[in-house]
Every structure is written in structure tokens, then in C-alpha cells.
């Protein structure tokens, strides 16, 4: 009888120990699983800066080549914010034959920098802000570029138009391309400073 009680006590102790161990293991697994889920749901996505965004778009390849040739990558990668009225490849194609090649020559560095910085405005002006400014200023809003010249912004058939210092005009064909240090508005014509 004593032997049966001793065996029963050992079996009971074994059952208790085993069930406690299983419970701890289950809790441990649950904690590991929930930690893994929390780690998997944390994803950080950074928006590239203006140069990064333009470099990632084949339609800005001529502009990116010009920015690199002018040594403006660091400037346009800085904190900003900047608003860039970025000529697309078709805009550069409209220039007279040889103009782009001439601007990319080392002896034309100052002129190239002048043309490129004429397309940049300090501050972040999304399309809604630009349109609001135009409407609040009797249909025309003048911005000062990083180059020092001015561009007049206006609306025509619901599209933002740029008028350069020489009377040349460009149309914004794609607005509000976000960058970490500003915004890009693609234009269909290269605007020129005086």
C-alpha cells in the first residue's frame, strides 16, 4: 500500500512538473512570436532628396547630367527646402542644336550654374500654395530664384505657367513630386535668366 501511495505521489509530481514546463514554454513562444511580429511591422522608408528623385526618373536624365557637370549635386542635396522647376528631357530638346553640349563644357560652367539655379526657388511651394499665391496677387506671382533673377508665375487654362526674364514661357506638366528637401515641378521648356 505504501508503495502504491509513493508511486501515485511521484506520478502526480511528474504531471504537475510537466504541465508547468509546458505552460512556460508556451508563454515563451508567445512572447517570441509577438516580438517578431512587432519587429516585422516596423519599416522605415525615406524619401530621396531632390537629386535622388530626379536621378530615379529617366525623364530628368539631361537635367541630372547638367547638375552633376555644374557641381550642384551637394547644393541640391542639402537640407533646403527648395522648389525646383525641373525641365524634363523634352524641354532640353527644344533648345537650339548644340546648346546643351555647349553648356556642359568646362568653360561654360558659370553660365550652366546660372541657368540651373534660375530654376530653383528657396522654400517649399507645392502646387496648391503656388496657385493660391497667383490668385491672391491678381493672377501673377513673382518668385526670386536662387540665381537671383525672377520668374513670374501665372495660370493659363488651369495650368501653372512660368515667364522668364526674357519673356520665354514654360508650363508645369507634372506638379508636386515630393523630395525629402523640397518639391519638384516638371516643366516643358527651359527658362532662361537675363
Buried (B, 14 or more C-beta within 10 A) or exposed (E): EEEEEEEEEEEEEEEEEEEEEEEEEEEEEEEEEEEEEEEEEEEEEEEBBBBBBBBEBEBBBBBBEBBEBBEBBEBBBEEBBBBBBBBBEBBBEEBEEEEBEBBBEEEBBEBBBBBBBBBBBBEBBBBEBBBEBBEEEEEEBEBEBBBEBBBBBBBEEEEBBBBBBEEEBBBBBBBEBEBBBBBBBBBBBBBBBE
